[in-house]
Amino acid sequence: MMDERCLWICAQKAFGAGSRKPSLLCRRFGSLSAFFAAGPAVWSEMTFLSEKEIAVLRYSNEQQATALLQYAQSVGQQVLTPADEDYPPALRPFEDAPAVLFAQGDPSLLHAELSIAIVGTRKASEEGKQTAKMLASQLCRQGAVVISGGALGIDAAAHYGALEARGRTICILGCGIGYPYLVQNEKMRREIVRRGGLLLSEYPPDGGVQRGNFPVRNRLISGLSRGVLVIEAGSKSGSLITARLAAEQGKDVFAVPAGILNPNGAGVNALIKDGAKPVTCAEDILEEYRGITRPVFTTPEKPAPAAQSSEEKPALNGFSKEAILFYYALSTEPRHITEICAETSLSIQQALSAATELELMGFIQSFSGRRYAKE
């Protein structure tokens, strides 16, 4: 049987970046190795697998996957799969978690206590770029990791702001790390790695740019962050996709208000109307995360449940099974929703629904930053 990391590489090759199928198949078969062991006869009976996908799976082999691992290493990149300890725990709960990630730099940033994404238009005004640099610098000086997408405009300004503050930043690309994307930002990408930051991609080292890559990439920007800050975004900006994904993933959404005559203001102002928190300084973001004393995305060891008398144990009759799982993962100290998902295997959507169910009945209380505790 193939090495487990090679299995994930073969799955990524067959299904592509952003696919939910690797996670779905793991759940259905118990493991990816069990799926591959089932073979083409079983695969062909699975109606949600296309003929093309089955053909790629059939002819994938360990030699090809090993060659990709060795090539990535030779160009200074690390390959991360769910079989690796360095794989970002923030992404594990999601059904579309990447089968393979390519990283260059410091992968420990994927376990950072507080990461904030900063995104916005590529055609940013000077004021918008200065705002992004200022807020990124302020956040980094308070110990946050700044995440963005390495594009022109707001993205680049955020990365430069982090670098100027001697902070750490993660640049998530919509192409291979080695691909000559936006050569004017090549020096910035080198500096990010040199100064202890990280370049990250779901695409092989030399993978080129395709139009559909960027919406797929955006779910990683939001997924790795505690919150997403949008600065200057028009009504059709791709940054709004990132904000929507953040909300769906249970993350906080922030926005810098814009003047009504600013052509890049419609999107951010609409986000604020829809409930995004307006931001004029980094403190507006950081105040949402006071009291975080341990790495946010570290899954704690689950203690053995203490025996409870019938008087002490709350009556959860009539609640959904998801709500019951959610409740017993809580304590009287607030826990972040991603920790709960990692422990219970609930999806973000299931956990949010369970939290609402329990909170309406007075069993739990919610705190800023998507944290919950027993009443």
Phi, psi and chi 1 to 4 in degrees:
 res  aa     phi    psi   chi1   chi2   chi3   chi4
   1 MET       -  142.6  179.6   56.2   62.7      -
   2 MET   -62.8  149.8 -110.8 -172.1  -93.2      -
   3 ASP   -54.5  140.6  173.0   86.8      -      -
   4 GLU   -59.9  -37.1 -169.0  173.7   -3.5      -
   5 ARG   -63.6  -37.0  -71.0 -157.6  -53.6  165.7
   6 CYS   -65.6  -34.7  -67.6      -      -      -
   7 LEU   -61.4  -42.5  -65.7  175.7      -      -
   8 TRP   -65.3  -37.4  -73.7  102.8      -      -
   9 ILE   -64.2  -42.6  -69.8  171.8      -      -
  10 CYS   -64.0  -39.1  -68.7      -      -      -
  11 ALA   -65.0  -41.8      -      -      -      -
  12 GLN   -62.9  -40.2  176.8  103.0  -41.0      -
  13 LYS   -64.2  -38.7 -177.4  178.2  179.9 -178.2
  14 ALA   -75.4  -41.9      -      -      -      -
  15 PHE  -102.3  -18.7  -58.9  121.9      -      -
  16 GLY    85.3  165.9      -      -      -      -
  17 ALA   -66.3  141.3      -      -      -      -
  18 GLY    85.0   -0.9      -      -      -      -
  19 SER   -75.1  144.1  174.7      -      -      -
  20 ARG   -86.9   -9.1  -63.3  170.4 -179.2 -103.7
  21 LYS   -65.0  -39.7  -69.1 -178.6 -177.7 -179.7
  22 PRO   -57.7  -44.0  -28.9   37.6      -      -
  23 SER   -66.3  -40.9  -65.5      -      -      -
  24 LEU   -61.2  -44.3  174.2   63.3      -      -
  25 LEU   -68.1  -35.5  -67.4  167.5      -      -
  26 CYS   -61.3  -43.0  -89.5      -      -      -
  27 ARG   -67.6  -41.9  -72.0 -158.5  -54.2  -87.5
  28 ARG   -68.9  -39.2  178.4  170.2  -67.7 -166.4
  29 PHE  -100.0   -8.5  -75.2   84.1      -      -
  30 GLY    93.1  -25.5      -      -      -      -
  31 SER  -167.1  161.3   67.6      -      -      -
  32 LEU   -69.7  -33.5 -156.2   57.7      -      -
  33 SER   -64.4  -36.7   59.4      -      -      -
  34 ALA   -66.6  -36.0      -      -      -      -
  35 PHE   -63.7  -47.5  164.5   71.3      -      -
  36 PHE   -65.5  -35.0  -85.5   91.4      -      -
  37 ALA   -67.2  -26.0      -      -      -      -
  38 ALA   -63.0  -36.6      -      -      -      -
  39 GLY    82.9  171.6      -      -      -      -
  40 PRO   -57.6  -31.6  -24.8   34.2      -      -
  41 ALA   -62.6  -40.6      -      -      -      -
  42 VAL   -75.8  -41.1  173.2      -      -      -
  43 TRP   -58.2  -40.6  -56.9  -18.6      -      -
  44 SER   -66.4  -18.3   61.5      -      -      -
  45 GLU   -85.9   -6.3  -64.1  174.6   -2.7      -
  46 MET   -93.5  106.7  -55.7  176.4   74.3      -
  47 THR   -65.5  -21.7   56.2      -      -      -
  48 PHE   -85.3   -1.0   64.1   89.9      -      -
  49 LEU   -97.8  128.7  -62.9 -176.8      -      -
  50 SER   -80.4  162.6   70.1      -      -      -
  51 GLU   -61.7  -38.0  -69.4 -176.8    6.0      -
  52 LYS   -64.2  -43.5 -179.3  179.9  178.2 -179.0
  53 GLU   -63.0  -42.5  -70.9  168.5  -16.9      -
  54 ILE   -64.2  -37.5  -67.8  171.7      -      -
  55 ALA   -64.3  -42.5      -      -      -      -
  56 VAL   -64.9  -43.6  175.3      -      -      -
  57 LEU   -61.2  -40.8  -70.4  167.1      -      -
  58 ARG   -61.2  -38.6 -175.9 -167.6  -64.7  -92.7
  59 TYR  -101.9    4.8  -66.5  106.0      -      -
  60 SER   -74.0  145.0  -63.7      -      -      -
  61 ASN  -147.8  165.7   58.2   64.0      -      -
  62 GLU   -64.5  -32.1 -170.7  167.8    8.9      -
  63 GLN   -63.5  -43.2  -70.6   73.2   26.3      -
  64 GLN   -64.1  -44.7  -66.6  171.1  -16.6      -
  65 ALA   -65.3  -41.5      -      -      -      -
  66 THR   -63.6  -38.1  -59.7      -      -      -
  67 ALA   -62.2  -39.8      -      -      -      -
  68 LEU   -66.4  -41.8  178.0   57.4      -      -
  69 LEU   -57.9  -45.9  -77.2  168.6      -      -
  70 GLN   -68.4  -38.1  -67.2  173.9  -17.7      -
  71 TYR   -65.9  -44.6  175.9   67.5      -      -
  72 ALA   -58.8  -43.1      -      -      -      -
  73 GLN   -63.7  -37.4 -173.9  175.5   17.4      -
  74 SER   -67.1  -23.7   73.4      -      -      -
  75 VAL  -103.9   17.9  -65.6      -      -      -
  76 GLY    82.9   21.7      -      -      -      -
  77 GLN  -113.2  146.1  -63.8 -179.4   29.2      -
  78 GLN  -102.1  141.1 -176.2  175.2  -10.8      -
  79 VAL  -104.1  123.5  178.7      -      -      -
  80 LEU  -115.1  129.5  -56.1  175.8      -      -
  81 THR  -127.7  168.8   75.5      -      -      -
  82 PRO   -58.6  -10.9  -29.6   38.7      -      -
  83 ALA   -82.7   -6.8      -      -      -      -
  84 ASP  -101.3  144.0  -63.2  -71.0      -      -
  85 GLU   -65.4  -30.9  -69.8 -175.6    1.3      -
  86 ASP   -77.6   -7.2  -79.3  -23.7      -      -
  87 TYR   -59.3  134.9 -173.3   87.7      -      -
  88 PRO   -62.9  117.2   17.5  -29.0      -      -
  89 PRO   -64.2  -22.8   19.2  -30.3      -      -
  90 ALA   -63.5  -25.8      -      -      -      -
  91 LEU   -92.5  -18.6  -60.8  179.1      -      -
  92 ARG   -57.3  -37.4  -72.2 -171.1 -173.6  -87.2
  93 PRO   -69.1  -15.6  -18.9   32.2      -      -
  94 PHE   -83.6  141.2  -59.3  131.6      -      -
  95 GLU   -65.3  -28.2  -68.9 -177.0   -8.7      -
  96 ASP  -101.8   29.6   58.0   -1.0      -      -
  97 ALA   -58.2  139.4      -      -      -      -
  98 PRO   -60.9  138.1  -18.5   29.8      -      -
  99 ALA   -73.0  -31.8      -      -      -      -
 100 VAL  -142.9  137.5 -176.1      -      -      -
 101 LEU  -127.0  141.5  -72.4  167.4      -      -
 102 PHE  -109.5  130.2  -62.5   86.2      -      -
 103 ALA  -132.0  141.5      -      -      -      -
 104 GLN  -133.9  120.3 -175.1  173.4   10.3      -
 105 GLY   125.8 -141.6      -      -      -      -
 106 ASP  -101.3  103.1 -176.7   -0.1      -      -
 107 PRO   -71.2  -11.9   26.0  -33.7      -      -
 108 SER   -64.7  -19.9   72.4      -      -      -
 109 LEU   -63.9  -20.9  -61.5 -173.9      -      -
 110 LEU   -70.5   -9.1  -61.8  171.8      -      -
 111 HIS  -113.7   19.1  -59.0 -106.4      -      -
 112 ALA   -61.9  148.9      -      -      -      -
 113 GLU   -65.2  -41.7 -178.6  175.6   -4.6      -
 114 LEU  -140.5  114.1  179.7   60.2      -      -
 115 SER  -120.7  132.9  -64.5      -      -      -
 116 ILE  -122.8  128.8  -60.0  -65.2      -      -
 117 ALA   -88.3  140.1      -      -      -      -
 118 ILE  -124.3  120.5  -60.8  179.5      -      -
 119 VAL  -136.5  163.5  -63.8      -      -      -
 120 GLY   173.7 -171.4      -      -      -      -
 121 THR   -68.6  150.5 -178.5      -      -      -
 122 ARG   -73.2  -28.4  -70.4  169.2  169.3   79.5
 123 LYS   -97.7   55.3  -61.0  178.7  179.7  178.3
 124 ALA   -75.7  151.1      -      -      -      -
 125 SER   -76.0  166.2   67.6      -      -      -
 126 GLU   -62.0  -38.3  -77.8  -55.8  -49.2      -
 127 GLU   -62.9  -41.9 -179.8 -178.1    1.1      -
 128 GLY   -62.7  -43.5      -      -      -      -
 129 LYS   -66.5  -39.7  -72.4 -174.6  -80.0 -169.8
 130 GLN   -65.4  -37.2  -72.2  -57.8  -44.5      -
 131 THR   -63.5  -44.4  -60.8      -      -      -
 132 ALA   -61.7  -44.1      -      -      -      -
 133 LYS   -62.2  -45.1  -74.2 -179.6   69.1  174.8
 134 MET   -62.5  -48.4  176.8 -168.8   75.1      -
 135 LEU   -67.5  -38.9  -67.9  173.1      -      -
 136 ALA   -62.0  -43.2      -      -      -      -
 137 SER   -62.1  -45.8  -66.5      -      -      -
 138 GLN   -61.1  -43.0  -69.3  175.1   -7.1      -
 139 LEU   -64.0  -44.1  -72.2  166.3      -      -
 140 CYS   -65.3  -36.5  -77.3      -      -      -
 141 ARG   -66.1  -20.0  -70.5 -169.2 -179.2  101.1
 142 GLN   -97.4    9.8  -65.9  -61.5  -44.2      -
 143 GLY    94.7    1.7      -      -      -      -
 144 ALA   -78.9  153.5      -      -      -      -
 145 VAL   -96.1  132.1  172.1      -      -      -
 146 VAL   -98.0  129.4  166.9      -      -      -
 147 ILE  -113.7  137.0  -62.1  175.2      -      -
 148 SER  -155.5 -174.3 -160.9      -      -      -
 149 GLY  -107.2    8.8      -      -      -      -
 150 GLY    72.2    9.4      -      -      -      -
 151 ALA   -83.4  177.7      -      -      -      -
 152 LEU   -71.4  169.9  -59.9  175.4      -      -
 153 GLY    78.3 -129.3      -      -      -      -
 154 ILE   -62.1  -41.3  -63.3  -60.1      -      -
 155 ASP   -56.1  -55.0  -74.6   18.1      -      -
 156 ALA   -61.3  -40.3      -      -      -      -
 157 ALA   -61.7  -40.2      -      -      -      -
 158 ALA   -64.5  -45.0      -      -      -      -
 159 HIS   -61.4  -44.3  -69.0  -54.1      -      -
 160 TYR   -64.4  -37.9  -83.2  120.2      -      -
 161 GLY   -61.5  -41.0      -      -      -      -
 162 ALA   -64.2  -43.0      -      -      -      -
 163 LEU   -64.8  -41.2  -67.7  172.2      -      -
 164 GLU   -64.4  -29.6  -72.0  179.2    6.3      -
 165 ALA   -86.5    4.0      -      -      -      -
 166 ARG    58.3   36.3  -61.5 -171.6  177.4 -176.6
 167 GLY   -99.1 -173.3      -      -      -      -
 168 ARG  -108.9  140.5  -59.9  -63.4 -175.9   90.3
 169 THR  -141.0  145.6 -175.9      -      -      -
 170 ILE  -112.4  125.9  -60.2  174.3      -      -
 171 CYS  -107.8  114.4  174.8      -      -      -
 172 ILE  -103.4  117.5  -55.6  179.2      -      -
 173 LEU   -99.3  152.3  -62.1  166.2      -      -
 174 GLY   -97.1   23.5      -      -      -      -
 175 CYS  -155.3  177.9   59.8      -      -      -
 176 GLY   -63.0  147.0      -      -      -      -
 177 ILE   -60.5  -32.5  -68.0  172.3      -      -
 178 GLY   -86.1   -5.1      -      -      -      -
 179 TYR   -74.7  138.0 -174.9   78.0      -      -
 180 PRO   -74.8   63.4   28.4  -35.1      -      -
 181 TYR   -85.2  128.2  168.7   66.9      -      -
 182 LEU    48.6   75.0  -68.3  179.1      -      -
 183 VAL   -59.2  -25.3  -68.6      -      -      -
 184 GLN   -67.4  -17.1   56.4  -93.1   61.7      -
 185 ASN  -103.4    8.4  -79.5   -9.7      -      -
 186 GLU   -63.5  -41.4 -176.3  178.0  -10.1      -
 187 LYS   -62.3  -41.0 -179.4  179.9  177.5 -178.6
 188 MET   -59.8  -43.5  178.4 -169.0   76.4      -
 189 ARG   -63.9  -39.6  -65.5 -167.2  -68.0  -89.6
 190 ARG   -63.0  -40.8  -71.3 -159.5  -54.7  -92.3
 191 GLU   -66.3  -37.1  -77.8  -62.6  -65.0      -
 192 ILE   -58.0  -46.1  -73.2  172.8      -      -
 193 VAL   -68.9  -44.1  174.0      -      -      -
 194 ARG   -61.8  -32.3 -170.8  177.4   72.3   83.6
 195 ARG   -97.7   21.0  -61.5 -165.4 -166.2 -174.6
 196 GLY    88.6   14.4      -      -      -      -
 197 GLY   -90.0 -160.9      -      -      -      -
 198 LEU  -147.1  135.1 -178.7   71.2      -      -
 199 LEU  -101.5  136.6  -56.7 -179.3      -      -
 200 LEU  -138.4  140.7 -167.7   70.2      -      -
 201 SER  -152.9  151.7  174.5      -      -      -
 202 GLU   -92.6    0.2 -151.6  168.2  -12.4      -
 203 TYR  -111.3  149.4  -59.2   96.2      -      -
 204 PRO   -55.9  161.0  -23.2   33.3      -      -
 205 PRO   -48.3  -40.3  -30.8   36.4      -      -
 206 ASP  -106.3   13.9  -60.6  -35.9      -      -
 207 GLY   -61.5  131.0      -      -      -      -
 208 GLY   -81.9 -179.5      -      -      -      -
 209 VAL   -89.1  130.4  175.1      -      -      -
 210 GLN  -130.2  148.3  -63.6 -176.4   26.4      -
 211 ARG   -55.6  -40.3 -173.0  176.1 -177.5   84.7
 212 GLY   -74.5   -7.2      -      -      -      -
 213 ASN   -66.5  -34.7  -70.8    9.7      -      -
 214 PHE   -73.7  -42.0  -65.1   98.6      -      -
 215 PRO   -60.6  -35.3  -25.0   35.1      -      -
 216 VAL   -66.0  -42.6  172.4      -      -      -
 217 ARG   -61.6  -36.3  179.6  -84.0  -47.7  -93.4
 218 ASN   -61.6  -28.5  -70.0  -10.5      -      -
 219 ARG   -67.9  -24.5   85.0 -167.5 -166.4  -70.6
 220 LEU   -75.8  -37.9  -57.8 -175.9      -      -
 221 ILE   -59.8  -47.8  -66.6  177.1      -      -
 222 SER   -73.0  -38.8   57.5      -      -      -
 223 GLY   -64.5  -32.8      -      -      -      -
 224 LEU   -84.1  -10.0  -74.9  169.1      -      -
 225 SER  -102.2  158.0   66.9      -      -      -
 226 ARG   -79.6  -32.4  -74.9  -63.5  -62.3  -94.0
 227 GLY  -152.2  157.8      -      -      -      -
 228 VAL  -118.7  126.2  171.8      -      -      -
 229 LEU  -105.3  125.3  170.4   63.1      -      -
 230 VAL  -107.2  128.3 -175.2      -      -      -
 231 ILE  -125.0  119.6  -57.1  172.4      -      -
 232 GLU    54.6  103.1  -73.1 -161.0  -21.7      -
 233 ALA  -150.1  125.4      -      -      -      -
 234 GLY   -72.8  178.2      -      -      -      -
 235 SER   -66.3  -18.8   58.3      -      -      -
 236 LYS  -117.1   19.8  -63.4 -177.5  179.4 -179.8
 237 SER   -68.0  142.6  171.9      -      -      -
 238 GLY   -63.6  -20.9      -      -      -      -
 239 SER   -64.3  -27.2  -58.1      -      -      -
 240 LEU   -69.0  -28.7  -58.4 -176.9      -      -
 241 ILE   -63.4  -44.1  -63.1  174.7      -      -
 242 THR   -61.4  -42.3  -50.7      -      -      -
 243 ALA   -63.8  -41.9      -      -      -      -
 244 ARG   -64.2  -43.5  174.7  179.3   57.5   78.8
 245 LEU   -61.7  -39.8  -69.5  167.9      -      -
 246 ALA   -59.6  -45.4      -      -      -      -
 247 ALA   -62.6  -41.3      -      -      -      -
 248 GLU   -65.8  -30.4  -69.2  174.1   -4.0      -
 249 GLN   -85.4   -0.3  -67.5  167.3  -19.9      -
 250 GLY    83.0   20.6      -      -      -      -
 251 LYS   -95.5  162.7  -52.4  -57.6  177.6   74.7
 252 ASP   -81.2  147.0  -60.9  -51.9      -      -
 253 VAL  -120.9  129.7  179.2      -      -      -
 254 PHE  -123.0  156.2  -53.7   92.6      -      -
 255 ALA  -150.4  143.4      -      -      -      -
 256 VAL   -89.4  119.1  173.8      -      -      -
 257 PRO   -59.3  147.9  -19.7   31.4      -      -
 258 ALA  -126.8  154.2      -      -      -      -
 259 GLY   -64.6  149.9      -      -      -      -
 260 ILE   -68.7  -16.9   60.3  174.3      -      -
 261 LEU   -93.2   -4.3  -62.0 -179.4      -      -
 262 ASN   -75.5  119.3 -175.8  -22.5      -      -
 263 PRO   -62.5  -19.4   21.5  -32.4      -      -
 264 ASN   -99.1   17.8  -67.9  -36.9      -      -
 265 GLY   -99.3  -19.8      -      -      -      -
 266 ALA   -60.3  -41.9      -      -      -      -
 267 GLY   -66.8  -47.3      -      -      -      -
 268 VAL   -67.8  -38.7  -70.2      -      -      -
 269 ASN   -66.4  -34.7  -69.4  -22.8      -      -
 270 ALA   -66.3  -37.5      -      -      -      -
 271 LEU   -61.5  -41.7  -73.1  174.9      -      -
 272 ILE   -64.3  -41.5  -67.4  169.9      -      -
 273 LYS   -60.4  -32.3  -72.8 -179.7 -178.8  178.7
 274 ASP   -86.2    1.2  -70.9  -20.7      -      -
 275 GLY   117.2   -2.8      -      -      -      -
 276 ALA   -64.4  144.4      -      -      -      -
 277 LYS   -78.8  126.1 -178.5  177.2  179.9  178.5
 278 PRO   -70.6  142.5   19.4  -26.3      -      -
 279 VAL  -128.8  131.6  166.3      -      -      -
 280 THR  -123.8   -8.2   58.2      -      -      -
 281 CYS  -156.4  163.9   63.9      -      -      -
 282 ALA   -61.8  -29.9      -      -      -      -
 283 GLU   -60.8  -29.7 -176.3   60.0   28.0      -
 284 ASP   -61.6  -29.0  -67.9  -25.6      -      -
 285 ILE   -86.0  -48.9  -63.4  171.5      -      -
 286 LEU   -63.6  -29.1  -65.5  170.1      -      -
 287 GLU   -65.6  -17.9   68.2 -176.9    6.1      -
 288 GLU   -75.1  -13.6  -63.7  -66.6  -36.5      -
 289 TYR  -123.3   26.5  -53.2  108.6      -      -
 290 ARG   -64.8  145.7  -64.6  -67.6  177.4 -133.8
 291 GLY    86.2    2.5      -      -      -      -
 292 ILE   -75.5  115.8  -63.6  174.0      -      -
 293 THR  -117.7    0.7   57.4      -      -      -
 294 ARG  -141.7  161.2   63.3  172.0 -177.9  -99.2
 295 PRO   -53.2  127.3  -26.9   35.1      -      -
 296 VAL   -59.7  -39.5  171.7      -      -      -
 297 PHE   -99.7   14.7  -64.1  122.7      -      -
 298 THR   -84.7  126.5  -64.0      -      -      -
 299 THR   -82.5  115.7  -56.5      -      -      -
 300 PRO   -71.4  155.1   26.9  -32.1      -      -
 301 GLU   -63.8  137.1  -68.7 -174.5   12.0      -
 302 LYS   -82.9  115.4 -171.3  174.4 -179.0  178.7
 303 PRO   -71.2  156.0   27.3  -32.9      -      -
 304 ALA   -64.4  133.5      -      -      -      -
 305 PRO   -65.5  134.8   22.1  -31.6      -      -
 306 ALA   -75.2  144.8      -      -      -      -
 307 ALA   -66.7  137.7      -      -      -      -
 308 GLN  -123.8  142.0  -71.1 -179.1  -57.7      -
 309 SER   -76.4  163.5   68.3      -      -      -
 310 SER   -61.8  -26.3   58.2      -      -      -
 311 GLU   -74.2  -34.5  -69.7   77.0   20.4      -
 312 GLU   -80.2  -33.9  -67.1  173.6  -37.5      -
 313 LYS   -78.6  122.3 -166.4  169.4 -176.9  177.3
 314 PRO   -68.1  149.1   25.5  -34.1      -      -
 315 ALA   -80.6  111.4      -      -      -      -
 316 LEU  -107.3   22.7  -65.9  177.2      -      -
 317 ASN   -61.5  135.4  -63.7  -27.7      -      -
 318 GLY    92.8  -12.3      -      -      -      -
 319 PHE   -82.1  155.0  -77.8   92.1      -      -
 320 SER   -67.3  158.7   66.0      -      -      -
 321 LYS   -63.7  -30.5   63.3  178.9 -178.6  179.9
 322 GLU   -66.6  -40.6  -69.5   81.4   10.1      -
 323 ALA   -65.5  -38.0      -      -      -      -
 324 ILE   -66.7  -44.1  -66.2  170.4      -      -
 325 LEU   -59.0  -45.2  -79.5  171.5      -      -
 326 PHE   -60.5  -46.4 -170.2   95.4      -      -
 327 TYR   -61.3  -45.8 -179.0   83.1      -      -
 328 TYR   -77.4   -3.9  -73.7  117.1      -      -
 329 ALA   -88.5   -6.6      -      -      -      -
 330 LEU   -94.8  162.7  -65.0  178.5      -      -
 331 SER  -133.3 -167.6   68.5      -      -      -
 332 THR   -80.4   -9.6   54.4      -      -      -
 333 GLU   -96.4  134.9  -67.3  -63.7  -40.8      -
 334 PRO   -58.5  136.9  -24.2   34.7      -      -
 335 ARG  -123.7  143.9  -64.0 -170.5   67.9 -169.3
 336 HIS   -75.6  149.9 -167.4  -94.8      -      -
 337 ILE   -61.5  -32.2 -165.6  167.0      -      -
 338 THR   -69.6  -31.8   51.3      -      -      -
 339 GLU   -64.1  -43.7  -66.2 -179.2   27.7      -
 340 ILE   -64.0  -41.7  -60.1  165.3      -      -
 341 CYS   -63.3  -41.9  -72.1      -      -      -
 342 ALA   -63.5  -35.3      -      -      -      -
 343 GLU   -80.1  -33.9 -176.0  171.2  -39.5      -
 344 THR  -102.1  -11.7   61.5      -      -      -
 345 SER    67.1   16.1  -62.7      -      -      -
 346 LEU   -74.2  147.2  -66.4  173.1      -      -
 347 SER   -76.0  164.7   69.2      -      -      -
 348 ILE   -57.4  -43.9  -72.6  -70.3      -      -
 349 GLN   -63.2  -42.4  -69.1   78.2    9.6      -
 350 GLN   -64.2  -41.1  -71.8  172.7  -36.9      -
 351 ALA   -65.7  -41.8      -      -      -      -
 352 LEU   -64.2  -40.8  -72.2  170.9      -      -
 353 SER   -64.2  -42.3  177.3      -      -      -
 354 ALA   -64.0  -42.1      -      -      -      -
 355 ALA   -61.9  -41.9      -      -      -      -
 356 THR   -62.2  -44.0  -59.3      -      -      -
 357 GLU   -59.2  -45.6 -175.0  179.2  -11.0      -
 358 LEU   -73.1  -37.8  -70.8  161.1      -      -
 359 GLU   -68.9  -38.1 -169.0  171.8    8.5      -
 360 LEU   -62.9  -30.0  -74.9  172.5      -      -
 361 MET   -93.4    3.4  -62.7  -57.5  -66.7      -
 362 GLY    80.3   16.7      -      -      -      -
 363 PHE   -85.8  -27.2  -81.7   76.2      -      -
 364 ILE  -134.7  167.2   67.9  171.6      -      -
 365 GLN  -128.0  148.9   54.6 -175.9  -35.6      -
 366 SER  -105.2  152.8   60.4      -      -      -
 367 PHE  -129.1  166.7  -62.5   83.7      -      -
 368 SER   -60.3  153.8   61.3      -      -      -
 369 GLY    77.3   25.3      -      -      -      -
 370 ARG    58.6   45.2  -55.0  -71.7 -175.3 -174.9
 371 ARG  -113.0  149.7  -66.0  176.1  -63.8  147.9
 372 TYR  -139.7  151.3  -60.3   88.6      -      -
 373 ALA  -147.9  158.4      -      -      -      -
 374 LYS   -67.2  145.5  -68.1  179.4  178.9  177.7
 375 GLU   -68.4      -  -83.9  -77.6    6.4      -
